[in-house]
Amino acid sequence: MLGVGMYTTIKTLWKKGNNKSQIARATGHDWKTVDKVIKKLEKGIEVPKHKKRKSILDPYKEKILSHLEEDLTALRVYEKIRDIGYKGSYSSVRRYVKGIEILSNVVDEKSHILQQLTMQPPPQLALRQQTFYHPLHVQ
């Protein structure tokens, strides 16, 4: 399967006026592959869509979330879902849990920042901001 970079390269070479054989030689791909890419580009398909793969964790994601709300570790979550039929590895569970933790931390940090931005400054800080003392100004 060709990557995004190769699609871009083929598109650029095609727009510069190179023919399919020249593009095939330059990219190291068969001219039929280049032809398929050009046909997709002419139809308006810029980059191929990736098919969403099903995860072995999909049937257990709600359970995992509920166990995480109980403050269980990734290992304990793995043991719990294994007891109800999960056949995958612990590392898959750990990776999924880590991703959830990272997202949770980002959301918490964003909400904390929003809360700080919407708070009114303390009165003494507001007074200091309003009063300006210039060192050369004599009162």
Steps between C-alpha positions, in 0.01 A plus 500: 500500500626844411537760770386860500847617397499281189155628399632853533810418296299340221255792500785753480678317219171461308426873530851580375416316179681170548334197343412183692813312391727782611322522835525122541876509437548795736300346783599137448141382460330320214333726244167328572527606865577854390202484263267398786622789714456750215146374435417546868650849495294589193185382681587736786623238746815661642614238752370148548265446790619256762255236608425515869616174648306340776690475825499188711413739783185642334252270680665578835556877481195593709603249766855637498370854550278394788793319664720806457235711672543260794871599500623156398844462348550379144604159634184465709288615203672237285427230757134604525434500125697180454258338744209596273659367180769741376763306303746782426822600668562708808711744296197584282298582810788699650543701177125576486490601867807722455329678208191561712715635784682737265171628356358537849803703610472728196130559564567569870778743412285681244209533743739629767637763260147603396403528864800725568419718200141554607586580863503862611834618640518552875413858608855591614640386163240702316598811700867452425424471132299820499757713684810584304799659670758654274844534665541859380150608597487710817177511695 
